[in-house]
Structures are given as structure tokens and as C-alpha cells.
């Protein structure tokens, strides 16, 4: 595993596939000055589906703050296409079935304790109560999430590495961090 990407370090560039496009370059895909880059497990994960729904719901808040959003999943593009159908999302889904981008950013898997943490169980219940069902398992079940805010200079302005498989800040916290990045011009 490479060292964790943290605030103040360059945001590594990489090539990626989306559910519908192949071999895009990350830095060239950034169209605005600030980027939010989420790392989640896979499209069939109920906790991840719930977070994707939250990101979809709050995408306009990120856009209002001048940010473009990307979500990295350990999923194969065909499985994402099958799972999402023609459903449009206001962000780019990056498919990383080999977890190369996870490794590039130092987004590490956890262990069984990171899988059965009380907050994981609560988020699983929340996802289930909202009608979300588990899909096909892919990637590493123990993979922890992360989120990065990348500024116009392709530097990481803020980084958060999850402590367990469900640990990510609320989108309101991320939006507030975006505001701080834009104010600071960093």
C-alpha cells in the first residue's frame, strides 16, 4: 500500500473507466476549480448505495460551491450499468475493480472490527429501512471509505480517511469544507 494521500499533497492523476466511457484521465476530467473525490466500496453495498443517494441529493450544494464530484467504486463498469440502468447521476462514477486508485490514494481496507463497528450496524439498518437491498458483492468487503477535496492547483486541500466501512463525514460537513477551500483560495 502506498502512503495515504493527505491535505497539502498533490492529488495523484490516474486513468479510469466510467460505466459508459473508457480510459479517461482524472486531471483532464476536472472541469471546475474544486473537486470532491469520494471512495466507497461497491455498487451493491447497501451502505454505499445509501451514501450515493445522499451525494445525489446534495450534489447541487456541492455544485453551488463550485465543486465537481467523483465517486470511486470497486465495481466493474458492467455491474454499475446493470445496477443503475438509465438512472442519471449528477456526478462521475469511477470504476476501480482492481482497486488501483484506492491504493494510489492510500485508501486502506480495515479488518473485521472495522466491519462490525456499531456505526456500521446503524448505517446498515438505516439503508435497509430506506428500502435498499444488497446487490452483488465485489472488491474488498473490509474496504474503508475516504473523501478528498482537491483545489484548482490539483492539490489535496482536505482529506478524510474512514475509520470503519461506513465512516464518512456528512455532506454538510464536506460542503462547509468546500466553502473554506474556496475562501482560502487553496
C-alpha positions as CSV (number, residue, x, y, z in Angstrom):
1,X,0.0,0.0,0.0
2,X,1.3,3.4,-0.9
3,X,1.3,6.2,1.8
4,X,-2.0,7.9,2.5
5,X,-2.8,11.0,0.4
6,X,-3.3,13.8,2.9
7,X,-4.0,17.5,2.8
8,X,-1.2,19.5,1.3
9,X,0.0,16.8,-1.1
10,X,-0.5,16.7,-4.9
11,X,-3.7,14.8,-6.0
12,X,-2.4,11.8,-7.9
13,X,-3.6,11.6,-11.5
14,X,-4.9,8.3,-13.0
15,X,-6.8,6.9,-15.9
16,X,-10.2,5.4,-15.3
17,X,-13.3,3.9,-16.7
18,X,-16.9,5.0,-16.0
19,X,-19.9,2.8,-16.6
20,X,-20.1,4.2,-20.1
21,X,-16.6,5.5,-21.0
22,X,-13.2,4.0,-21.1
23,X,-9.7,5.4,-20.4
24,X,-10.4,8.9,-19.1
25,X,-7.7,10.9,-17.4
26,X,-8.7,12.3,-13.9
27,X,-7.0,15.6,-14.0
28,X,-8.3,16.3,-17.6
29,X,-11.8,15.3,-16.5
30,X,-11.9,18.1,-13.9
31,X,-13.9,20.9,-15.4
32,X,-14.2,23.3,-12.4
33,X,-11.8,24.7,-9.8
34,X,-12.6,22.4,-6.9
35,X,-13.2,18.6,-6.8
36,X,-14.8,16.3,-4.3
37,X,-13.5,12.7,-4.7
38,X,-15.3,10.0,-2.7
39,X,-14.1,6.5,-2.3
40,X,-16.8,3.9,-1.5
41,X,-16.8,0.1,-1.6
42,X,-19.0,-1.1,-4.4
43,X,-22.4,-0.5,-6.0
44,X,-24.1,-3.5,-4.4
45,X,-23.1,-2.4,-0.9
46,X,-26.2,-1.0,0.9
47,X,-24.2,1.5,2.9
48,X,-22.6,2.7,-0.3
49,X,-26.0,2.9,-2.1
50,X,-27.3,5.0,0.8
51,X,-24.3,7.3,0.6
52,X,-24.6,7.6,-3.2
53,X,-28.3,8.6,-2.7
54,X,-27.1,11.3,-0.2
55,X,-24.5,12.5,-2.7
56,X,-27.1,12.6,-5.4
57,X,-29.4,14.6,-3.1
58,X,-26.7,17.1,-2.1
59,X,-24.9,17.4,-5.5
60,X,-26.4,20.8,-6.1
61,X,-24.9,22.0,-2.8
62,X,-21.5,20.9,-4.0
63,X,-22.1,22.5,-7.4
64,X,-23.2,25.8,-5.8
65,X,-19.8,25.9,-4.1
66,X,-18.1,25.4,-7.4
67,X,-17.2,21.7,-7.0
68,X,-17.4,18.8,-9.3
69,X,-18.0,15.4,-7.7
70,X,-16.5,12.0,-8.5
71,X,-17.3,8.7,-6.8
72,X,-14.8,5.8,-6.9
73,X,-16.2,2.3,-6.6
74,X,-14.6,-1.1,-6.6
75,X,-17.2,-2.1,-9.1
76,X,-16.9,-3.3,-12.7
77,X,-18.5,-0.9,-15.2
78,X,-20.9,-3.5,-16.5
79,X,-22.2,-4.2,-13.0
80,X,-22.7,-0.5,-12.3
81,X,-24.6,-0.1,-15.6
82,X,-26.8,-3.1,-14.7
83,X,-27.4,-1.8,-11.2
84,X,-28.2,1.8,-12.2
85,X,-29.8,1.2,-15.5
86,X,-30.6,4.5,-17.2
87,X,-30.6,6.4,-13.9
88,X,-28.8,9.7,-14.3
89,X,-26.5,10.9,-11.6
90,X,-25.1,14.4,-11.2
91,X,-21.5,13.2,-10.7
92,X,-19.0,10.9,-12.3
93,X,-18.7,7.3,-11.2
94,X,-15.2,5.9,-11.5
95,X,-15.0,2.1,-11.7
96,X,-11.9,0.7,-10.0
97,X,-12.5,-3.1,-9.8
98,X,-8.7,-3.8,-9.3
99,X,-8.6,-1.2,-6.5
100,X,-5.6,0.5,-8.1
101,X,-6.9,4.0,-7.5
102,X,-7.7,3.1,-3.9
103,X,-4.1,2.0,-3.5
104,X,-2.8,5.1,-5.3
105,X,-4.6,7.3,-2.8
106,X,-3.7,5.1,0.2
107,X,-7.3,4.3,1.0
108,X,-6.8,1.2,3.1
109,X,-9.1,-1.7,3.9
110,X,-9.8,-2.5,7.5
111,X,-10.4,-5.7,9.4
112,X,-13.4,-7.4,11.0
113,X,-13.6,-4.8,13.8
114,X,-14.0,-2.1,11.1
115,X,-16.8,-4.2,9.6
116,X,-18.9,-4.8,12.7
117,X,-18.5,-1.4,14.4
118,X,-21.7,-0.1,16.0
119,X,-21.9,2.8,13.5
120,X,-21.7,0.3,10.6
121,X,-24.7,-1.6,12.0
122,X,-26.7,1.6,12.5
123,X,-26.0,2.7,8.9
124,X,-26.9,-0.8,7.6
125,X,-30.2,-0.6,9.4
126,X,-30.8,2.9,8.0
127,X,-30.1,1.7,4.5
128,X,-32.4,-1.3,4.9
129,X,-35.2,0.8,6.3
130,X,-35.0,3.1,3.3
131,X,-35.6,0.1,1.0
132,X,-32.0,-0.5,-0.1
133,X,-31.1,-4.1,-0.7
134,X,-27.7,-5.7,-1.1
135,X,-26.5,-6.3,-4.6
136,X,-23.6,-8.3,-6.0
137,X,-20.5,-8.4,-3.7
138,X,-17.4,-7.0,-5.4
139,X,-14.0,-5.9,-4.2
140,X,-12.8,-6.0,-0.7
141,X,-15.6,-6.2,1.9
142,X,-13.3,-4.7,4.5
143,X,-12.5,-1.6,2.4
144,X,-12.8,1.7,4.3
145,X,-14.1,4.8,2.6
146,X,-12.4,8.2,2.1
147,X,-13.1,11.6,0.7
148,X,-10.8,14.3,-0.7
149,X,-11.3,17.9,-1.7
150,X,-8.9,18.9,-4.5
151,X,-8.3,22.5,-5.3
152,X,-7.6,24.2,-8.6
153,X,-3.9,23.5,-8.4
154,X,-4.6,19.8,-8.2
155,X,-3.5,19.7,-4.6
156,X,-5.4,18.0,-1.8
157,X,-6.9,20.7,0.3
158,X,-8.7,18.4,2.7
159,X,-8.7,14.6,3.3
160,X,-10.7,12.2,5.4
161,X,-9.9,8.5,5.7
162,X,-12.8,6.5,7.2
163,X,-12.2,4.7,10.5
164,X,-14.6,1.9,9.5
165,X,-16.5,0.8,6.4
166,X,-19.3,3.3,7.0
167,X,-17.3,6.2,8.3
168,X,-17.6,9.3,6.2
169,X,-18.5,12.9,7.2
170,X,-22.0,14.1,6.5
171,X,-22.3,16.0,3.2
172,X,-23.0,19.3,5.1
173,X,-19.5,19.0,6.7
174,X,-18.0,18.4,3.3
175,X,-19.9,21.4,1.8
176,X,-18.6,23.5,4.7
177,X,-15.0,22.4,4.0
178,X,-15.6,23.3,0.3
179,X,-16.6,26.8,1.4
180,X,-13.3,27.1,3.4
181,X,-11.2,25.9,0.5
182,X,-12.8,28.4,-1.9
183,X,-12.4,31.3,0.7
184,X,-8.8,30.4,1.2
185,X,-8.2,30.1,-2.5
186,X,-6.3,27.0,-1.8
